[in-house]
């Protein structure tokens, strides 16, 4: 599985991730199609305002639904229920959610090697405890336990408010690539890399507001491009001369 690169994936991979969504692929199929990790697919879909497809599994029969709901009462994990009913884990979670039921997470003794690996991968990807639990399909207490066993400290991140000067000096290189176009997610990723910030540090609402403000005054241009059937907003440098040569890293 390809690990997410902090400075952002190659544009070709990002295009494939977005194309996979346009073709209504599940996350797993999108991973194979684009050669990217589960986290990367979710990240770029989310940043493009796209919701996950949960595969093409047909609606469950009444008998299958009954089995799914009864299994919840037995405190069985979603992964084990999915295996016994013959559907994917997300389908089980979907029907539990419809019934107002919370998911049971696998206990430590039931954790597969893959899930343990995902717990540690989540730390390498600088996820919060809550996101690491979601990513690995375990409880937050389980994430904390395994991180502590390996001497890994949770990330206590503060929301960093990007300065206007950061947006003018650390995003577009108007001298070497004046026509470059970036999505909001790519702008955020570039700032994270060039300012040495963690993904969860940046206050996204504040950043969106400042990007929009720069569009209004003409320092950024805004337009829309199609990726498959999806229309996505992209930004470019609006006033290269005023912004200088920028980005030296």
C-alpha positions in Angstrom: 0.0 0.0 0.0 1.3 3.4 -1.0 1.9 5.7 2.1 0.6 9.2 1.9 3.4 11.7 1.1 3.1 14.8 3.3 3.8 17.2 0.5 1.0 15.8 -1.5 0.6 13.0 -4.0 1.7 13.3 -7.6 -1.0 15.0 -9.7 -1.4 11.9 -11.8 -2.4 9.9 -8.7 -4.7 12.6 -7.5 -6.4 12.7 -10.9 -6.9 8.9 -10.7 -8.3 9.2 -7.2 -10.9 11.7 -8.4 -11.6 9.8 -11.5 -12.3 6.7 -9.4 -15.0 8.6 -7.5 -16.6 9.8 -10.8 -16.7 6.1 -11.8 -18.5 5.4 -8.5 -15.8 3.1 -7.3 -15.6 1.9 -3.7 -12.7 3.0 -1.5 -11.0 -0.4 -2.0 -11.4 -0.3 -5.8 -10.2 3.3 -5.8 -7.1 2.3 -3.8 -6.2 -0.3 -6.4 -7.0 1.9 -9.4 -5.0 4.9 -8.2 -2.2 3.0 -6.3 -2.9 5.0 -3.2 -3.7 4.3 0.5 -7.1 4.1 2.1 -6.3 7.3 3.9 -5.1 9.1 0.8 -8.3 8.2 -1.1 -10.5 9.5 1.7 -8.4 12.6 2.2 -8.6 13.8 -1.5 -12.3 12.9 -1.8 -13.1 14.8 1.3 -11.0 17.8 0.3 -12.8 17.9 -3.1 -16.2 17.8 -1.2 -16.9 14.2 -2.4 -18.7 11.6 -0.3 -17.4 8.0 -0.2 -19.1 5.3 -2.3 -19.7 2.2 -0.2 -19.4 -0.3 -3.1 -22.1 -1.7 -5.3 -23.5 -4.2 -2.8 -27.2 -4.6 -3.3 -29.7 -4.0 -0.5 -29.7 -6.7 2.0 -32.6 -9.2 2.3 -34.8 -9.2 5.3 -33.1 -12.3 6.6 -29.6 -10.7 6.2 -30.8 -7.5 7.9 -32.2 -9.5 10.8 -28.8 -11.3 11.2 -27.0 -8.0 11.2 -29.2 -6.5 13.9 -29.2 -9.7 16.1 -25.4 -9.8 15.8 -25.2 -6.3 17.3 -27.1 -7.5 20.4 -24.4 -10.2 20.8 -21.7 -7.5 20.9 -20.1 -8.8 17.7 -17.8 -6.5 15.8 -18.8 -5.2 12.4 -16.0 -7.0 10.7 -17.1 -10.4 12.1 -20.7 -9.7 11.3 -19.8 -8.8 7.7 -17.8 -12.0 7.3 -20.7 -14.2 8.6 -23.4 -12.5 6.6 -21.3 -12.3 3.4 -21.3 -8.5 2.9 -18.7 -5.8 3.5 -18.0 -4.1 6.8 -19.4 -0.7 5.7 -22.7 -2.3 4.8 -23.0 -3.6 8.4 -22.2 -0.2 9.8 -24.7 1.4 7.5 -27.6 -0.8 8.7 -26.6 -0.4 12.4 -26.5 3.3 11.9 -30.0 3.3 10.3 -31.2 1.4 13.4 -29.7 3.9 15.7 -27.0 1.4 16.9 -23.4 2.2 17.6 -20.6 0.0 16.3 -18.8 -2.5 18.4 -15.1 -2.5 18.0 -12.9 -5.5 18.1 -11.3 -6.3 21.4 -7.5 -6.4 21.6 -7.5 -10.2 21.5 -9.4 -10.1 18.2 -7.3 -7.5 16.5 -5.8 -8.8 13.2 -2.2 -8.0 12.3 -3.5 -5.6 9.6 -5.5 -3.6 12.2 -2.5 -3.4 14.5 -0.4 -2.2 11.5 -3.0 0.5 10.7 -2.9 1.7 14.3 0.8 2.4 14.0 0.4 3.7 10.4 -2.1 6.2 11.7 0.6 7.5 14.1 3.1 7.8 11.2 0.5 9.8 9.3 0.2 12.1 12.3 -3.5 11.4 12.9 -5.3 12.3 16.1 -6.4 9.5 18.5 -10.0 9.7 17.3 -9.0 9.6 13.6 -6.6 6.7 14.3 -9.4 4.8 15.9 -11.7 5.4 12.9 -8.9 4.5 10.4 -8.0 1.2 12.2 -11.6 0.3 13.1 -10.8 0.1 16.8 -11.6 2.0 20.0 -9.7 5.1 21.1 -8.6 3.3 24.2 -7.1 0.5 22.0 -5.2 3.1 19.9 -3.8 4.7 23.1 -2.8 1.3 24.5 -0.8 0.3 21.4 0.8 3.7 21.0 1.9 3.7 24.7 3.4 0.2 24.3 5.6 1.4 21.6 6.4 4.7 23.3 4.5 6.8 20.8 3.1 10.0 22.1 -0.4 11.2 20.8 -0.3 14.5 18.8 -1.6 17.4 20.8 -2.2 19.8 18.0 -3.4 23.4 18.0 -5.3 25.0 15.2 -2.8 27.2 13.3 -4.2 30.2 11.6 -2.3 30.8 8.3 -1.1 34.3 7.8 -1.9 36.2 4.6 1.9 36.4 3.9 2.1 32.6 4.1 -0.6 32.4 1.3 1.3 34.9 -0.8 4.8 33.6 -0.2 4.5 29.8 0.4 2.0 28.5 -2.1 2.4 29.6 -5.8 5.8 30.0 -7.5 4.9 32.7 -9.9 8.3 32.8 -11.5 8.8 29.1 -12.4 5.2 28.1 -12.7 2.9 31.1 -13.2 0.0 29.1 -14.6 -0.2 26.5 -11.8 -3.7 25.6 -10.6 -4.3 24.1 -7.1 -7.4 22.8 -5.3 -8.1 24.0 -1.8 -6.8 20.7 -0.5 -3.5 21.1 -2.5 -3.0 24.6 -1.1 -3.5 23.2 2.4 -1.1 20.3 1.8 1.6 22.7 0.3 1.3 25.0 3.3 1.7 22.0 5.7 4.8 20.9 3.9 6.5 24.3 3.5 5.6 25.6 6.9 6.4 22.2 8.5 2.9 21.8 10.0 0.9 18.7 10.8 -2.3 18.0 8.7 -4.6 18.8 11.7 -2.9 22.0 12.7 -4.4 24.3 10.1 -7.7 25.9 10.9 -9.5 25.0 7.7 -12.4 27.5 8.2 -10.0 30.3 8.7 -7.9 29.2 5.7 -10.9 29.0 3.4 -11.9 32.5 4.5 -8.5 33.9 3.7 -8.3 32.1 0.3 -11.7 33.6 -0.6 -10.5 37.0 0.6 -7.5 36.8 -1.7 -9.8 35.9 -4.6 -11.9 38.9 -3.9 -9.0 41.3 -4.0 -7.4 39.7 -7.1 -4.3 38.1 -5.6 -5.8 34.6 -6.3 -7.9 33.6 -9.3 -10.7 31.1 -8.9 -12.2 28.9 -11.6 -13.8 25.4 -12.0 -12.4 22.3 -13.7 -14.0 18.9 -14.4 -12.5 15.7 -13.0 -14.6 13.1 -14.6 -18.2 14.1 -13.9 -17.2 16.2 -10.8 -16.7 20.0 -11.0 -14.0 21.2 -8.6 -12.9 24.7 -7.8 -9.2 25.5 -8.4 -7.1 28.5 -7.6 -4.1 30.2 -9.3 -1.9 33.3 -8.7 -3.9 36.3 -9.8 -1.2 39.0 -9.5 2.3 37.4 -10.1 4.1 40.7 -10.1 2.7 41.8 -6.8 3.3 38.3 -5.3 7.0 38.3 -6.3 8.9 35.2 -7.1 7.6 33.3 -4.0 8.4 29.7 -3.0 12.0 29.0 -2.8 11.7 25.5 -1.2 
